[in-house]
């Protein structure tokens, strides 16, 4: 099960600098934290999770295998992209394919780095990109809607259901509101098939100067206020610092970050925020060969969670031995949890929880 985040933004906001730092940082990680370059602008990186190392120590696992997220560096967008300006069509095609949008906004002043709009205003920039996405979504739906309405009047139930789904979204887009603001949770799966860019969750990344990396600045504060009003998320990052960290030995990074008043890197925060943005949780498997993290969406039942490991696990699912992470750690591992009565046998209707340590029983 793969999940990916598309990194978008106007030209010269630091988008590609961040992606390149992400690439270099991940490539420099130990072999059991693999970075996989799928295409020149696509990379997969480990999701930081200290629980995995704790499980490996107690389980005496030979290696650890983290879960991961995929990041896609999408071509810079310009005003008019919805009408094909710049690399508009390529940009729009790429962004339709991602699960979430990471929107990089320039929140720093630098006379040597030009801005396509002539001044620094991250809220305006966010609105520029959002407007282009809304216009493209509106155009896509308006081309499809008349034919569906005609079929619905003829008694076609599937078309009638689509019309009922699309009409409120078209109305919202026409008023300048993104699709994500009018989608009911019950309709989320159906809407995802429409390929709407403004239905995707958004994480705003405020690219600030080095001195503001720990605290943010006045420009990033405006972005956080905008994100809060939208129900979106935001993080502060200095692309310049991330580029520097990417060239350092792992042993030197913690001291460097501490000297800047930072607990962890901005890229780690982006990765974790992207994970949360997509509504993902982690469960673990742990044994002498390896401790491994697995990604699933919140609300996933045990058989589907087993299927993330292998399809046969889902098809032949019988039950799963389940230990909560806290119990596994507190009781010294699987045997201690069993003796304390903290290991449960769960069936097909069990909804896996974040941090569960699972062992699946199956028969194919």
PAGULO-289743 format. One record per residue (C-alpha): x, y, z. Coordinates in steps of 0.02 Angstrom, whole numbers, plus 50000, padded with zeros to 5 digits. Example, Ala and Ser with C-alpha at 12.3 -4.5 7.8 and 13.67 -1.06 7.14 Angstrom:
2
east:50615; north:49775; up:50390
east:50684; north:49947; up:50357
# end
This chain:
364
east:50000; north:50000; up:50000
east:50087; north:50159; up:49942
east:50047; north:50337; up:49994
east:50122; north:50491; up:49915
east:50131; north:50678; up:49940
east:50156; north:50800; up:49797
east:50271; north:50947; up:49835
east:50203; north:51102; up:49747
east:50234; north:51289; up:49745
east:50273; north:51439; up:49637
east:50448; north:51453; up:49560
east:50590; north:51508; up:49676
east:50504; north:51466; up:49841
east:50628; north:51329; up:49890
east:50522; north:51181; up:49834
east:50658; north:51088; up:49741
east:50790; north:51134; up:49872
east:50682; north:51046; up:50001
east:50655; north:50895; up:49890
east:50841; north:50882; up:49851
east:50882; north:50894; up:50037
east:50754; north:50758; up:50071
east:50836; north:50651; up:49939
east:51012; north:50677; up:50003
east:50964; north:50652; up:50186
east:50874; north:50491; up:50150
east:51012; north:50426; up:50036
east:51137; north:50455; up:50176
east:51038; north:50351; up:50300
east:51094; north:50176; up:50349
east:51052; north:50034; up:50230
east:50900; north:49982; up:50331
east:50824; north:50156; up:50303
east:50821; north:50146; up:50114
east:50788; north:50290; up:49998
east:50718; north:50232; up:49834
east:50728; north:50344; up:49681
east:50586; north:50288; up:49570
east:50603; north:50431; up:49445
east:50714; north:50586; up:49451
east:50577; north:50681; up:49543
east:50507; north:50541; up:49652
east:50581; north:50477; up:49814
east:50529; north:50366; up:49957
east:50588; north:50405; up:50132
east:50576; north:50325; up:50304
east:50447; north:50391; up:50428
east:50541; north:50430; up:50590
east:50472; north:50324; up:50733
east:50574; north:50293; up:50892
east:50453; north:50153; up:50941
east:50528; north:50041; up:50808
east:50702; north:50046; up:50886
east:50629; north:50013; up:51058
east:50538; north:49859; up:50993
east:50695; north:49797; up:50906
east:50797; north:49810; up:51066
east:50672; north:49711; up:51169
east:50637; north:49585; up:51030
east:50825; north:49567; up:50995
east:50787; north:49594; up:50810
east:50934; north:49586; up:50690
east:50871; north:49735; up:50590
east:50736; north:49867; up:50585
east:50631; north:49912; up:50433
east:50534; north:50075; up:50446
east:50376; north:50119; up:50354
east:50391; north:50251; up:50219
east:50309; north:50391; up:50121
east:50334; north:50438; up:49940
east:50368; north:50618; up:49891
east:50344; north:50688; up:49716
east:50429; north:50851; up:49664
east:50301; north:50925; up:49545
east:50348; north:51056; up:49415
east:50330; north:51235; up:49476
east:50161; north:51314; up:49447
east:50130; north:51489; up:49378
east:49975; north:51598; up:49367
east:49872; north:51534; up:49220
east:49923; north:51351; up:49239
east:49740; north:51299; up:49229
east:49741; north:51372; up:49053
east:49904; north:51285; up:49006
east:50027; north:51423; up:49052
east:50204; north:51367; up:49094
east:50205; north:51179; up:49126
east:50023; north:51192; up:49175
east:49955; north:51034; up:49095
east:50101; north:50929; up:49159
east:50084; north:51005; up:49332
east:49898; north:50971; up:49341
east:49915; north:50792; up:49277
east:50048; north:50753; up:49408
east:49954; north:50828; up:49553
east:49795; north:50730; up:49515
east:49892; north:50570; up:49551
east:49953; north:50610; up:49728
east:49862; north:50576; up:49892
east:49903; north:50741; up:49977
east:49980; north:50910; up:49934
east:50131; north:50985; up:50021
east:50126; north:51169; up:49973
east:50293; north:51259; up:49996
east:50274; north:51446; up:50028
east:50413; north:51573; up:50028
east:50420; north:51658; up:50198
east:50591; north:51742; up:50183
east:50658; north:51902; up:50108
east:50808; north:51891; up:49991
east:50845; north:52022; up:49860
east:50953; north:51898; up:49764
east:50808; north:51776; up:49738
east:50673; north:51847; up:49626
east:50488; north:51814; up:49656
east:50373; north:51785; up:49508
east:50242; north:51901; up:49584
east:50369; north:52039; up:49623
east:50345; north:52037; up:49812
east:50341; north:51917; up:49961
east:50166; north:51868; up:50016
east:50142; north:51683; up:50059
east:49954; north:51696; up:50085
east:49933; north:51774; up:49912
east:50045; north:51638; up:49838
east:49940; north:51502; up:49921
east:49783; north:51580; up:49850
east:49862; north:51590; up:49676
east:49899; north:51404; up:49674
east:49731; north:51359; up:49752
east:49639; north:51465; up:49623
east:49726; north:51376; up:49479
east:49680; north:51208; up:49554
east:49499; north:51261; up:49581
east:49484; north:51326; up:49402
east:49553; north:51163; up:49334
east:49435; north:51060; up:49442
east:49286; north:51167; up:49392
east:49329; north:51150; up:49208
east:49344; north:50960; up:49226
east:49175; north:50941; up:49312
east:49082; north:51063; up:49199
east:49136; north:50962; up:49048
east:49066; north:50801; up:49124
east:48910; north:50864; up:49212
east:48789; north:50902; up:49066
east:48801; north:50726; up:48995
east:48775; north:50649; up:49167
east:48625; north:50761; up:49200
east:48547; north:50705; up:49035
east:48572; north:50522; up:49082
east:48503; north:50551; up:49256
east:48343; north:50626; up:49184
east:48329; north:50468; up:49080
east:48325; north:50363; up:49239
east:48507; north:50308; up:49249
east:48535; north:50285; up:49437
east:48725; north:50285; up:49429
east:48725; north:50450; up:49335
east:48597; north:50522; up:49457
east:48711; north:50478; up:49603
east:48859; north:50562; up:49518
east:48757; north:50718; up:49481
east:48704; north:50729; up:49664
east:48887; north:50713; up:49713
east:48956; north:50836; up:49586
east:48830; north:50979; up:49587
east:48871; north:51044; up:49763
east:49056; north:51034; up:49722
east:49032; north:51132; up:49560
east:48935; north:51264; up:49655
east:49073; north:51279; up:49786
east:49211; north:51291; up:49656
east:49114; north:51424; up:49561
east:49108; north:51525; up:49724
east:49295; north:51505; up:49749
east:49288; north:51368; up:49881
east:49391; north:51208; up:49864
east:49306; north:51039; up:49849
east:49378; north:50977; up:50015
east:49268; north:51100; up:50108
east:49103; north:51026; up:50048
east:49139; north:50840; up:50044
east:49048; north:50736; up:50174
east:49152; north:50594; up:50250
east:49029; north:50467; up:50181
east:49064; north:50530; up:50004
east:49255; north:50534; up:50017
east:49284; north:50369; up:49924
east:49168; north:50418; up:49781
east:49246; north:50592; up:49766
east:49421; north:50519; up:49759
east:49374; north:50438; up:49592
east:49336; north:50609; up:49517
east:49521; north:50657; up:49521
east:49492; north:50827; up:49599
east:49648; north:50917; up:49656
east:49559; north:51029; up:49782
east:49485; north:50877; up:49869
east:49659; north:50826; up:49930
east:49720; north:50873; up:50105
east:49851; north:51011; up:50112
east:50007; north:51039; up:50219
east:50082; north:51213; up:50206
east:50271; north:51218; up:50226
east:50337; north:51390; up:50273
east:50513; north:51408; up:50204
east:50596; north:51535; up:50320
east:50771; north:51608; up:50339
east:50895; north:51514; up:50449
east:50872; north:51628; up:50600
east:50684; north:51592; up:50603
east:50696; north:51402; up:50586
east:50654; north:51370; up:50770
east:50524; north:51505; up:50799
east:50453; north:51554; up:50629
east:50426; north:51737; up:50580
east:50288; north:51861; up:50543
east:50259; north:51787; up:50370
east:50245; north:51607; up:50433
east:50123; north:51667; up:50569
east:50006; north:51725; up:50431
east:50017; north:51554; up:50349
east:49977; north:51466; up:50513
east:49825; north:51577; up:50536
east:49767; north:51538; up:50359
east:49794; north:51351; up:50386
east:49697; north:51355; up:50550
east:49551; north:51441; up:50464
east:49550; north:51306; up:50330
east:49572; north:51159; up:50449
east:49739; north:51124; up:50364
east:49912; north:51097; up:50439
east:50072; north:51199; up:50429
east:50255; north:51176; up:50478
east:50406; north:51292; up:50479
east:50563; north:51238; up:50386
east:50723; north:51322; up:50327
east:50771; north:51245; up:50161
east:50946; north:51317; up:50181
east:50970; north:51225; up:50346
east:50897; north:51065; up:50276
east:51018; north:51072; up:50130
east:51161; north:51091; up:50254
east:51100; north:50947; up:50362
east:51087; north:50836; up:50209
east:51276; north:50848; up:50185
east:51319; north:50805; up:50366
east:51364; north:50640; up:50444
east:51219; north:50571; up:50546
east:51321; north:50584; up:50707
east:51342; north:50773; up:50684
east:51161; north:50817; up:50647
east:51091; north:50812; up:50825
east:51224; north:50932; up:50891
east:51199; north:51049; up:50743
east:51010; north:51051; up:50767
east:51028; north:51082; up:50953
east:51141; north:51232; up:50918
east:50998; north:51306; up:50817
east:50869; north:51272; up:50952
east:50790; north:51131; up:50852
east:50740; north:50959; up:50919
east:50728; north:50876; up:50748
east:50750; north:50921; up:50566
east:50617; north:51009; up:50466
east:50612; north:50863; up:50347
east:50570; north:50745; up:50490
east:50427; north:50861; up:50537
east:50366; north:50866; up:50357
east:50369; north:50676; up:50347
east:50273; north:50655; up:50509
east:50149; north:50790; up:50463
east:50121; north:50711; up:50293
east:50090; north:50545; up:50377
east:49961; north:50623; up:50493
east:49885; north:50723; up:50349
east:49842; north:50563; up:50258
east:49760; north:50488; up:50412
east:49889; north:50350; up:50425
east:49939; north:50245; up:50575
east:50077; north:50118; up:50605
east:50070; north:49940; up:50669
east:50222; north:49832; up:50701
east:50284; north:49655; up:50679
east:50430; north:49604; up:50787
east:50539; north:49448; up:50792
east:50721; north:49394; up:50798
east:50749; north:49427; up:50612
east:50673; north:49601; up:50604
east:50563; north:49731; up:50685
east:50457; north:49813; up:50551
east:50333; north:49956; up:50539
east:50183; north:49945; up:50423
east:50072; north:50086; up:50360
east:49882; north:50076; up:50358
east:49741; north:50203; up:50362
east:49644; north:50234; up:50523
east:49496; north:50116; up:50536
east:49577; north:49970; up:50444
east:49518; north:49798; up:50500
east:49639; north:49658; up:50540
east:49624; north:49558; up:50377
east:49659; north:49712; up:50269
east:49804; north:49758; up:50383
east:49874; north:49583; up:50357
east:49855; north:49608; up:50169
east:49981; north:49750; up:50176
east:50113; north:49617; up:50214
east:50051; north:49491; up:50085
east:49888; north:49456; up:49996
east:49890; north:49277; up:50059
east:49884; north:49342; up:50238
east:49721; north:49431; up:50200
east:49642; north:49291; up:50099
east:49682; north:49158; up:50228
east:49662; north:49266; up:50383
east:49612; north:49170; up:50540
east:49658; north:49287; up:50683
east:49796; north:49398; up:50748
east:49892; north:49396; up:50911
east:49887; north:49576; up:50972
east:49992; north:49668; up:51101
east:49980; north:49857; up:51128
east:50148; north:49944; up:51105
east:50148; north:50011; up:51284
east:50117; north:49836; up:51354
east:50252; north:49759; up:51244
east:50380; north:49885; up:51309
east:50325; north:49886; up:51492
east:50318; north:49696; up:51505
east:50482; north:49661; up:51415
east:50415; north:49587; up:51255
east:50298; north:49452; up:51192
east:50325; north:49324; up:51331
east:50301; north:49450; up:51469
east:50142; north:49515; up:51386
east:50074; north:49338; up:51372
east:50110; north:49300; up:51554
east:50025; north:49461; up:51609
east:49871; north:49424; up:51504
east:49903; north:49572; up:51391
east:49911; north:49475; up:51228
east:49739; north:49461; up:51145
east:49675; north:49354; up:51003
east:49575; north:49466; up:50885
east:49467; north:49414; up:50738
east:49410; north:49484; up:50570
east:49313; north:49631; up:50639
east:49455; north:49699; up:50744
east:49506; north:49877; up:50697
east:49695; north:49890; up:50711
east:49758; north:50029; up:50825
east:49913; north:50136; up:50807
east:50060; north:50049; up:50890
east:49986; north:49873; up:50892
east:50116; north:49735; up:50886
east:50037; north:49597; up:50782
east:50068; north:49417; up:50735
east:49947; north:49353; up:50603
east:49878; north:49177; up:50595
east:49823; north:49126; up:50421
east:49792; north:48974; up:50313
east:49793; north:48974; up:50123
# end
